[in-house]
Amino acid sequence: MNPSIELPTPILHLPDGAAIAYHRSQGKGPGVMFMGGFMSDMTGTKAMALERWCHARGQAFLRFDYSGHGASSGRFEDGTIGRWAAEAITVLDRLTEGPQILVGSSMGAWLMLLAALARPERIAGLLGVACAADFIENTIWQALDGPARERLQQEGVIYVPSDYDEIPCPITLRLIEEARRHSLLDRDALPIHCAVRLLHGMRDASVPWRNSLRVAERLASDDVHIVLVKDGEHRMSRDQDLALLTSMLTELITHIRGL
């Protein structure tokens, strides 16, 4: 095949009309499924680095875009944590086979935890990067001052500056209110029993690294390792960060296989 010819992006059609774009590579198990962050997409640095790494190992791999993100259909403003989590679970159900390792970045790590709670029998392990569980409430809502909250209540949407894009990020009242139904850090325990690895930069200005500690404290599993990178920032996409990420994934796969 001519490498300059680009094949159409595969699409998974959902019952609600959403068209979810994805890329899937066949290979050995456990499969690796990448879940991106808030306003990110499946062509990001970590997603592509993991795809190359899995391809080199012959490991099954899947990346995809939530609705309102990347190549998938829909408006970002119509998305919620519950909707994106449900899409991730449907992708897990319909596009993967056998045990899976979920790798979640930022919001994706929150969604991976929700997916693991919903499908415990499918999950071999979890690897979270800059785990942003409950960030809608604890980071976005808490950062809004009184006038901004009042405007959000009145208009249903506000636009806030983004640290990663020149275009302001739309925040809807529905997003904030719906996210509270999926909060995890106010629970005493999370019945997740698989192996979990959490990677977080200590210079993360978007999601405090202590968020990963709070998640670890609530996990039922005792097989939980946390790696903190003192000079690491939120994206964790430098060459040394990616090397650490794939090293952690190698250890996790080896551990799961019992080698």
Protein Blocks (a to p, Z undefined) as FASTA:
>chain_A
ZZkbccdddddddfkopacdddddddddddddddddehiafkbmklmmmmmmmmmnopac
dddddehiajbgcjfklpcfklmmmmmmmmmmmmcgcjdddddehjlmmmmmmmmmmmmm
lpnbdcdehiaghklmmmmmmmpcfklmmmmmmnopacdddfkbfbdcdddfklmmmmmm
mcfklpfbdcdfbdcdddddfklckbcfklmmmmmmmpmbfbbcddddfkbcfkopafkl
mmmmmmmmmmmmmmmnoZZ
